[in-house]
Amino acid sequence: MNAVSCNGEPVDAGLLDAALVNYGHFTSLQVRAGAVQGWALHLRRLQQGTRELFDAELDEARLLDWLRQALIARGMQDASLRITVFSRAFDFRQPLRAVPVDVLVSVAAPATVPGQARAVLPVCYQRELPQLKHAGTLPLFQQRRLAMRRGFDDALFVDAAGRISEGSTWNIALLAGTEVIWPRAEALRGTAEQLLIAGLERLGQAQAWREVPLDALGGFRAAVACNATGMWPLARIGDCRFADSEALLGQLRHALAQTPWQPL
C-alpha cells in the first residue's frame, strides 16, 4: 500500500479530494539506496509545470526535505516516488487568482519491469499539452485498455500526420542500422529518454532525432520502450516485428549506467 504525505504532513481524506480535481502535474522516479538518477531533470519538469499551471516556483530544499521525510517515515531506501503538485486553494472559476501550491508525495514499493518483449498497437492519438506531465491521464489509460482488449500489451500513439510520437506512458527508441533513432513529434519528453540520450552521447553512439512515419517501421531493426520505471523490448508494433530489440535493450542499459545515482 502507498504511503502519502502533503507538504511533509500525513494526508487526510479531505485534502485528497482537492488533489484529485485534475488540475496539477507530477513526476515519478525510482529511489535505490536513498539515491536517484536524473534528479535535475525531475526538478526541471516540476518547476516548468508549476510555472505554467500556477505562476509559482517550488523550493527545492523544502521539496527534498519532504522526500527524505517520506522515505524515513516508511523506513524505505528503495522505493517508487510520485511527486504531485496541485493547490487546495485552486478555483476553476477563478483560474488566474494567485494560490499557494501543495506537494503530495506518494511512496510505494520499488518498481520492476517485466523482462519479456511486448506487442503494442499503433493508435491515432495526440496527448493534450504534451510538454507537461499533467494529471489528465484518463485518455492514456483508456488507450492502453482498448489496445489490451485487442490482444496487445499497450498503445503507441501516432499523430494526425502519421508520425510515431510516444507510448501511453513511455517513450520509444528505434534502431536503424547502427543508429539509435528518437521519433520527432509532439510528445512528453521523458526523463529516462533524456538520460539515455546523454548516456549514448558519452559513449559516442550514433543517434538522431527523425520523423518516423508509421509506414516506415519496416526499415528499423529494433524498438525499446523507456520510462522512469525502466526499459523493455518491443517485439512487435502492429504487424511489424523486430528481431534485435533485446540487443538494443542491452545497449541502452549500458547508456543509462553512465548516469550516476545521486543521494537525495
PLY file of the C-alpha trace (Angstrom):
ply
format ascii 1.0
element vertex 264
property float x
property float y
property float z
element edge 263
property int vertex1
property int vertex2
end_header
0.00 0.00 0.00
1.21 3.51 -0.81
2.13 5.99 1.92
1.11 9.58 1.09
2.11 12.91 2.63
1.38 16.51 1.67
3.85 19.30 2.45
5.55 16.85 4.80
2.39 16.05 6.80
0.13 12.96 6.77
-2.75 13.21 4.33
-6.42 13.32 5.30
-9.31 12.38 3.01
-10.43 15.98 2.52
-7.03 17.00 1.19
-7.03 14.08 -1.22
-10.31 15.34 -2.66
-8.57 18.60 -3.60
-5.62 16.77 -5.10
-7.91 14.79 -7.38
-9.55 17.83 -9.01
-7.32 17.02 -12.02
-5.56 20.37 -12.15
-1.96 19.64 -11.35
1.15 17.88 -12.57
3.58 15.25 -11.32
6.76 13.30 -11.82
7.59 9.71 -10.89
11.03 8.41 -10.01
12.82 5.39 -8.63
14.93 5.51 -5.46
17.65 2.96 -4.77
19.71 3.07 -1.57
18.34 6.58 -0.99
19.62 7.83 -4.35
18.05 8.77 -7.71
19.18 9.19 -11.31
18.49 12.46 -13.07
17.12 14.48 -10.15
17.86 17.71 -12.04
15.57 16.56 -14.87
12.73 15.74 -12.48
13.14 19.09 -10.73
13.15 20.93 -14.08
9.92 19.16 -15.03
8.30 20.07 -11.70
9.39 23.70 -11.93
8.15 24.01 -15.53
4.74 22.58 -14.67
4.40 24.75 -11.56
5.17 27.89 -13.54
2.78 27.02 -16.37
-0.16 25.96 -14.18
0.26 28.22 -11.12
2.74 31.00 -11.99
4.71 29.87 -8.94
8.07 28.36 -8.01
8.97 25.32 -5.92
11.52 25.47 -3.13
14.00 22.69 -3.98
15.43 22.42 -0.46
11.99 22.06 1.10
10.94 19.58 -1.58
13.99 17.41 -0.90
13.25 17.53 2.84
9.73 16.27 2.19
11.03 13.42 0.04
13.52 12.36 2.71
10.86 12.58 5.43
8.51 10.42 3.38
11.16 7.73 2.88
12.19 7.79 6.55
8.56 7.58 7.72
8.10 4.47 5.59
11.50 3.05 6.54
12.42 2.60 2.88
15.66 3.20 0.98
14.43 1.50 -2.20
11.10 2.91 -3.38
8.92 4.39 -6.08
8.16 8.07 -5.50
5.45 10.16 -7.12
5.54 13.91 -6.54
2.28 15.69 -7.40
1.98 19.48 -7.42
-1.51 20.93 -7.03
-3.29 23.56 -4.93
-6.00 23.13 -2.35
-6.89 26.79 -2.99
-7.29 26.49 -6.77
-10.75 27.52 -8.03
-11.54 26.67 -11.66
-13.93 29.65 -11.72
-11.02 31.99 -10.96
-8.04 30.23 -12.56
-5.91 33.40 -12.71
-6.09 34.00 -8.95
-2.71 33.50 -7.27
-2.75 30.46 -5.00
-0.18 28.63 -2.89
0.87 25.27 -4.26
0.84 21.98 -2.36
3.10 18.97 -2.87
1.78 15.44 -2.48
4.42 12.72 -2.04
3.48 9.07 -2.53
5.88 6.30 -1.50
5.41 2.78 -2.83
7.43 -0.36 -3.39
10.22 -0.09 -5.96
9.03 -0.77 -9.50
10.11 -3.77 -11.51
9.69 -4.09 -15.26
8.80 -7.50 -16.72
11.60 -8.67 -18.97
9.51 -10.18 -21.75
9.15 -8.38 -25.06
5.79 -6.71 -25.66
3.49 -6.07 -28.58
1.92 -2.61 -28.94
-0.92 -1.30 -31.05
-0.45 1.93 -33.04
-3.40 4.27 -32.48
-4.14 7.77 -33.73
-3.98 9.92 -30.61
-2.29 13.16 -29.50
-1.65 13.84 -25.83
-3.08 17.15 -24.54
-0.40 19.67 -23.51
2.36 17.17 -24.26
5.06 19.39 -22.75
3.54 18.82 -19.28
3.28 15.62 -17.25
-0.14 16.71 -16.05
-2.77 14.88 -14.05
-5.10 14.33 -17.04
-4.14 10.68 -17.55
-7.57 9.17 -18.27
-7.17 9.13 -22.11
-3.74 7.50 -21.83
-5.00 4.63 -19.72
-8.12 4.24 -21.84
-5.99 3.90 -24.98
-3.94 1.22 -23.22
-7.13 -0.53 -22.14
-8.55 -0.54 -25.66
-5.27 -1.90 -27.04
-5.27 -4.70 -24.49
-8.83 -5.64 -25.46
-7.44 -6.27 -28.94
-4.75 -8.59 -27.64
-1.85 -6.12 -27.37
0.11 -5.09 -24.30
-0.12 -1.33 -24.75
-0.76 1.52 -27.19
1.71 3.53 -29.29
0.49 6.97 -30.33
0.58 8.19 -33.91
-0.23 11.84 -34.66
-2.53 13.22 -37.34
0.41 13.41 -39.79
1.01 9.67 -39.36
4.18 10.11 -37.28
5.04 7.98 -34.25
5.21 10.11 -31.10
5.18 8.15 -27.81
3.56 5.29 -25.93
0.80 5.62 -23.36
3.26 6.29 -20.51
6.63 5.81 -22.22
8.98 6.97 -24.95
10.36 4.81 -27.73
13.83 4.31 -29.18
14.32 2.65 -32.57
17.40 1.21 -34.25
18.18 1.87 -37.92
21.39 0.11 -38.91
23.69 1.08 -36.05
22.00 4.43 -35.30
19.53 4.95 -32.45
16.55 6.98 -33.64
14.30 9.08 -31.40
10.98 9.87 -33.13
10.44 13.58 -33.70
6.85 14.55 -32.92
4.88 16.31 -30.19
5.25 14.15 -27.06
6.13 14.25 -23.38
9.91 14.07 -23.33
10.60 11.67 -20.50
13.44 11.83 -18.00
14.56 8.30 -18.96
14.73 9.31 -22.61
16.88 12.33 -21.74
19.23 10.24 -19.59
19.60 7.71 -22.40
20.39 10.42 -24.95
23.08 11.81 -22.64
24.48 8.34 -21.98
24.65 7.43 -25.66
26.41 10.71 -26.35
29.04 9.92 -23.68
29.59 6.52 -25.30
29.95 8.03 -28.76
26.95 6.08 -30.06
25.35 7.44 -33.23
21.83 8.75 -32.59
19.44 11.21 -34.21
16.02 12.83 -33.98
13.95 11.94 -37.02
10.31 11.98 -38.06
9.19 8.35 -38.18
6.05 7.68 -40.25
4.17 4.61 -39.13
4.52 3.04 -42.57
8.35 3.35 -42.32
8.70 0.97 -39.36
9.83 -1.84 -41.63
13.16 -0.05 -42.02
14.08 -0.48 -38.35
15.81 -3.42 -36.65
14.72 -2.91 -33.06
12.45 -0.97 -30.71
12.64 -0.36 -26.96
10.23 1.44 -24.62
11.52 3.50 -21.69
10.20 5.47 -18.75
11.18 6.20 -15.16
10.36 2.64 -14.07
12.74 1.04 -16.56
13.04 -0.25 -20.12
11.58 -3.18 -22.03
11.95 -4.55 -25.57
9.18 -4.29 -28.15
8.77 -7.43 -30.22
6.04 -6.01 -32.42
4.31 -2.75 -33.34
1.08 -3.66 -35.08
2.14 -6.20 -37.72
5.78 -5.05 -37.83
8.20 -7.34 -35.95
11.67 -6.54 -34.64
14.44 -9.13 -34.40
17.08 -7.14 -32.48
15.16 -5.42 -29.69
16.95 -7.39 -26.95
20.32 -6.23 -28.31
19.17 -2.60 -28.35
17.91 -3.01 -24.79
21.38 -4.09 -23.67
22.92 -1.11 -25.43
20.51 1.31 -23.75
21.10 -0.23 -20.32
24.80 0.45 -20.80
23.99 4.04 -21.76
21.77 4.55 -18.71
24.54 3.26 -16.45
26.63 6.28 -17.49
24.49 8.47 -15.20
25.47 8.17 -11.51
22.91 7.79 -8.73
22.73 10.91 -6.54
21.73 10.78 -2.83
18.53 12.69 -2.12
0 1
1 2
2 3
3 4
4 5
5 6
6 7
7 8
8 9
9 10
10 11
11 12
12 13
13 14
14 15
15 16
16 17
17 18
18 19
19 20
20 21
21 22
22 23
23 24
24 25
25 26
26 27
27 28
28 29
29 30
30 31
31 32
32 33
33 34
34 35
35 36
36 37
37 38
38 39
39 40
40 41
41 42
42 43
43 44
44 45
45 46
46 47
47 48
48 49
49 50
50 51
51 52
52 53
53 54
54 55
55 56
56 57
57 58
58 59
59 60
60 61
61 62
62 63
63 64
64 65
65 66
66 67
67 68
68 69
69 70
70 71
71 72
72 73
73 74
74 75
75 76
76 77
77 78
78 79
79 80
80 81
81 82
82 83
83 84
84 85
85 86
86 87
87 88
88 89
89 90
90 91
91 92
92 93
93 94
94 95
95 96
96 97
97 98
98 99
99 100
100 101
101 102
102 103
103 104
104 105
105 106
106 107
107 108
108 109
109 110
110 111
111 112
112 113
113 114
114 115
115 116
116 117
117 118
118 119
119 120
120 121
121 122
122 123
123 124
124 125
125 126
126 127
127 128
128 129
129 130
130 131
131 132
132 133
133 134
134 135
135 136
136 137
137 138
138 139
139 140
140 141
141 142
142 143
143 144
144 145
145 146
146 147
147 148
148 149
149 150
150 151
151 152
152 153
153 154
154 155
155 156
156 157
157 158
158 159
159 160
160 161
161 162
162 163
163 164
164 165
165 166
166 167
167 168
168 169
169 170
170 171
171 172
172 173
173 174
174 175
175 176
176 177
177 178
178 179
179 180
180 181
181 182
182 183
183 184
184 185
185 186
186 187
187 188
188 189
189 190
190 191
191 192
192 193
193 194
194 195
195 196
196 197
197 198
198 199
199 200
200 201
201 202
202 203
203 204
204 205
205 206
206 207
207 208
208 209
209 210
210 211
211 212
212 213
213 214
214 215
215 216
216 217
217 218
218 219
219 220
220 221
221 222
222 223
223 224
224 225
225 226
226 227
227 228
228 229
229 230
230 231
231 232
232 233
233 234
234 235
235 236
236 237
237 238
238 239
239 240
240 241
241 242
242 243
243 244
244 245
245 246
246 247
247 248
248 249
249 250
250 251
251 252
252 253
253 254
254 255
255 256
256 257
257 258
258 259
259 260
260 261
261 262
262 263
